[in-house]
Structures are given as structure tokens and as C-alpha cells.
């Protein structure tokens, strides 16, 4: 239950009608959510007096769709993966944002020039981080797989593989492991033959897959032996290594990198306050704080604040080894491939 604003906060808010209500903000929890709370949520609360209910969700667009179609908006601001953003925006689950009001970088650079191009590419979001889906192994088990082809090689590398239960990334990895060049992955996956090829490759490891729903489950599976290798957001593995001393190793081969953005739910009753939060959270210093969990900031002025020792842990240091997720492809094919994927799971 949300707390009432203090008297002082109420007075401050009356003087600033653009920041007037409590907010519900959703993101992915874990070390990532903790970093957002420290560098984005708490500073905004301290500056404005707005109370924020910070909730976790598992990603995707299903919950957004349900809220909008029911006319019962429970969230205000959402951290959404760009791989889902195109669809969520096109189908009307998110507000169109006025990106021209974003503040300049701390070095005086205009926002339009300070943000990397992908960060403002969609009218419904403002880039928050550059992140990647990698796979990781527990080094206590000895030499492990070093490529995505190895991940699919159950003879050379037996054991369970932990994968997030959705077609995104799994389909791309299957095609790359089957010999498709990264630059041809989405063209291939847009055909019936290419989709069949991806499912056929996934068939080769299907009996060895441990499915999970939330990124938070990936390091747990790797730590407790539930899987010998896991797909994961890179920051989850980095946090386990840094904070818990976990004997994990990240494999960057064929990682699929993307951005997350802050977006506002369509029909949010707190639209002005939500936009004030987005503006605040995507300033130079808050974005630079995402280095804590090995995610790259989306402003150049924030990147300039990062120590050289940190930069090698970020996806931006490994782009030549990876594949950029294609949000437009998944906006066009996400629903149909999601249905095919669920059917395949039941076979």
C-alpha cells in the first residue's frame, strides 16, 4: 500500500504541478533493480518528494497488453527491453514521449547528440542501458564451452542448459549454431524454412534444457548445479562474480545485445510525473551508475565517467563478437513465433 506524502513533500508538489502524484515503476529486480533504486529511484524521491512503488516483472508485453485492454492501468513507468518495445509501442500499450524535453548532458551536450542513436530510435522510449544476453559456465566444473556451437554440442559438453522460456535469442542462437552467419540470421528467421531450421536445432538440446522465466533464476541454476551452463543477462552473472565471488565465466561469443528503455504505460494517470521521472533517470550521472552491474550507459557524457577498468566488463567492449537484437523483426514476428514456440514446447 502506498504511503501518503509528507506535508513538506505535498507543499513542494503543489508548487510544481509537473510532479504531483505517487508513481509505480516496474523493472527486472535483482542487482539491476538495486542499481536503479540507488542511482535513479532514490535520487528522484529525494529531489521531488514523490513516493515510488518499485515493482519487479519478468519482461515481455503480456501484462502491459492486459492492463491497457482492461482499462486498468496499474503501472506508470516500465523498463522494457527494446526487443519488445517495437511491438508494445505499435500496439498502443505505451505513450509516445516528447524526447525534445530531455535534459542536456552534464557536459552541455544536447540530449539529441548525447544519447547514442539507438537510445532514441523509438518514440515510446528513452534508452537506459546497453546490455546483452550471454551464456555462462561454472568454472569449478573444469573447461567448459567457449562458443555458441559448443552450447549446442551435448556430446562434447553434456549436462543441462538453462534457457529463458521465450523464442527471442533462443531462435537466433539456434541458427548461428547451425551455421547461419550472424548478418543473415533475421532474414533466415523470417522464412518458414528458417524457423523450421531453428526449431530443428533446438530439438537437438531439448531434453537437456531447463526452462526459466526470470533472469534472476539464471545464476541460481548455475550455482546450485541445476544447469551446467545458463543463458543470462550479462549483468546478472557479473553481479554474482563481483558480489558473491561466484566461480562463473561469461562467454561473449554470439551474445545478443540490445537496449532497455524507460517507457510510460498508455493511459497512465500520472503522465506528467512519469515523464519527470524518465527525464531524471536518464541524466548523465544516474546512467553512469549502471556500471555497477556491468551495463553500458546510453549517453556519451555518462560513458566518459566510466573507469577504463570497468569498460571491458560492458557489452560495448564486445560488440564485434555479438549480434544486435532486431526489435522490428520481433514486432513483426513475435506473436506468431511465440505461438509456434509454445506449440514446440508441448511436442
N, C-alpha and C positions, 0 to 999 in steps of 0.2 A: 504494500500500500504506500503510495507516495506521501512524503511528508509535506506539511504546509510550509510555505515560505516564511522566513522570519520577518518581523516588522521592518527591519532595516532593508532587507532584500526587497520587500514589497515597495517601500518608498523609492528605492533605486530603480525598480522596474517601471513604476509609474512615470518616472522622469524619462524613460527610454522605451517607448511603446514597441520598438522593433524587437525587444527582448522581454517577453511578457508572460510566458507560461512555462510550466514544467515540460520536460521532454522525455520520451522514451527512445533510447538509442540502442540498436542491436548490432552485434558483431560476432566474432568467432571464438571468443573466450580464450582460455589458456594464457600463455606468456604474451601472446599478441594482444589480447584484450587487456592484460595488465599494463602493457606498454602504452596502449591507447588511453587507458584510465590515467596513468601518470602524466603523460605528455599532452593529452588533448582534453579529456573529460574534466579532470580536477582543475586545470587552469581556467577553463571556461566557467566552471561553477564558481571559482574564487573571484573571477572578474565580473560576473553578472549576477550572482545570487540565484540563478536558475537551478532548480533541482533536477538531476538527471537520473532516471531509472535505466541502468545499463544492463541489457539482457543478452544472452547467448542464443544463437541459432545455428543450424547446420549448413546454411547456404542454399542455393537454388532459388526458384521463383514461386514454388507451390504455395508457401504461406502468404506471400505478397498477393498472389492471384486470389486466394481465398478471402483475404481481408477486403480487397477492392471490390470483388464481385458481391460480397455480402454487405458492402457499405458500412463495414465495422472496422475502422482503421485503428489498430492497436499500437502501431509503431509510428514514429516520426522520421527518424534518420536511420538509414540502413547502410552497413558496409557490405557492398556486393561485389563479387568477382566480375570482371569485365566479360568473361566468357559467358556470363548470364545476363549482363547488362543490356546488350542489344535487344534481346527478347523482352526483358522486363520493361524497357523504355518503349519499344514499338507497340507492345500490347497494352500500354496505358496504365502500368502499375506504379509508375514513378512520375514525379513532377519534372517539367522542363525548367532548368535552372538558368538564371541570368549570370553567366560566367564573367561578364564585364565588371561586376561589382567586387570581384575577388581582390584582396589587398595586394599591393606590390610586395616583392621580396624585401627582406631586411637590408639588402644592398641597394635598394632603389629600383631594381629591375621590374618593369611592368609584368603583371601576372601572366599575360598572354605570351610573353617572351621567357619568363622564368620557369614555367611549367614545361616539362618535356611534352612533345606533341601528343602522344597517346593519352596523356592525362586529361586533356580537354577535348578529346575527339568525339565524345558523345554528349549531347545536350542535356542528358539527365544525370550526369555525374561530374565529380571533381576528383581527380586522381589522388590517392592516399599513399599507396606503396607500389613498388615493383617487387614481385615475389615469384616463386617458382614451385612447381611440383617436381620433386626429385624422388629417387628411391635411396634407401639407406640400409646398411647392414650392421650387425653387431660384430665388432672385430674380435670379441672373445671366442668366436666360433672359428677363427682362422681365416685364411684367404677367402674372400667372397667374390661375387660377381662384380665386374668392372664396366659393364655396358648393358644397354637395354636388351641386346641379343642374349647376354648371359642370364638376365632376369627371366627370360622365356625358356632357358635351357635347363629342364628339370633333371636331365641325366648328369650333367657336369655339376649342377648346383641343386641338389634335392632339398626338399623342405617346403614349408608353407610360405606363400606370398600374401602380404596384406595389401588389399586394394580398396579404395573408396568405391562405394556401390553406386556408380553412375557411369554413363558411357564416356563423358568427357575425359580426356587424357588416356584412358584405357584403350580407346579405339586408335588414337594416334600412335601410342606406343606399340600396339599390335602390328600396325602396318610398317613402322620403322624396323621392328624386329624381324619382319618378314621380307625386308629388303627394299622397301619403298624409300626413296630419297626424301629427306625432310621437306624440301621445297615442293614435292609432289603429293604430300600427304592429304591435304584438303581437297585437291582436285580428284584424287583417287577415292576419297571417302564420300564424295558427292555422288558417286555412282553405285548402283545396286551391286555390281561386281566387287567394287572396293569395300563396301560394307560387309559383303559375304566373306571376303578375304580376311577382314579384321576379326570377324566372329570366329572364323576357322582357326585363326592363330590363337585367339583367346581360349578356344576349345582345348588347345594343347596343354594349358596350365589350369583348366577349370577345376579339376579335382584337387588342386593344391592351393586354391585361393581361399583366404579368409577375408570375408567382406566386412567392411565397417562403414559407418555413416558420418562420423565426425572426425575432423583432423586430430582432435585430442586423443583419439584411440590409437593412432599410429605408433607413437613412441612406447606406449604401454605394451602393445603387441610385441614390439621388438625387444623390450626389456624383460618381459616375463616368458619369452620363448614361444609365445603363441604363433609367431611367424619368424622366419629366418631372414626375411627382407621385407621392407614395407615401402609403399608409396606414401609420400608425405609432403606437406608444405615445408619448404626448406627451413623456415623459422622454428618449426616445432622440434626438428632434430637439433638445430643449433642450440636451442634453449636447453634441451636435455643434456647436451655435451657441456655447455657452459655452466649451467646452474646446478646440475646433478652429477656431473662427472661421468655421464654415461659413455660406455665404450663403443660409440657409434661412429660410422663413417658415412659421409654423404657422397653419392655417385652423381656427378653432374651430366654424364652422358645422356643426351636426348631429353634433358629436362624440358618441361613445357612452361614457359614463363609468361606472365601476364601482369595486369594491374588489378588492384582493388580500388574502388572509388567510394566516396561518401555520396549517398543519394537520399532523396526525400520521398517518402511514400505519397502517392497520389491521394489527395483528399485529406492530408494531414491537417488537423485543426490548429496546429501550431506552426504554420508555414514560415512566418517571419522569424520566429525564434529558431526554428530548424536551420534556416539559411544563415543566421548569425553564427550558429554552431559550426556549420560547414566552413564558413569564412575563417573562423578562429582556428579550427582544427587543421586547416591546410596552409597555415602560415609557415614561414621558414623554420623557426625553432621547433614547433611541435612535430613537423615532418622529419626533422633531423633525428628526433628521438627514436624513430623506428629502427635505427641502427642497433638498439638494444636486443632486437630479436632477428637481426640479420635480414631485414627488408630494406630495400633501397628507397630513399625519398624521391618524390616526383617533381621537386623543384631543384633547379640548378643551384640556387643560393643555399639550399639545405645540403646538397651534395658537397658543397665547398666546406662545410663544417665537419665533415667526417674525417677521422684519422686514417692515414694510409693503411694502418694495420687492420682496420675494420673492413675496408673496401673489398678485400679478397674473399670475405665471407658472404658477400652480397651476390645475388643473381646477375647483377650488371657486370660483374667480373668474368662471367662465364657465358655470355650471350652467344659466342661463336660455337658453343657446344650444344645449344638448345634450339627449341622451336617456339616461335611466338604463337600463342593461342589465338585462334581466329574467332572472335566473338560474332562476326557477321555470319560465318558458317553455322555456328551453333544456334544463332537466332533463327536461321532458315531450317535447320535440320534437327534442332534439339528435341522437339516434341516427338517427331517420327522416330528418331533414333532412340529416344528414351523408351518408347513403346516396344521397339524391336529388342532393346537391351533387356527389358523386363521379361519379355517372352523368352529370350535366350536363357535368362537365369532359371526359368522354370523347366527347361528342357532336360 
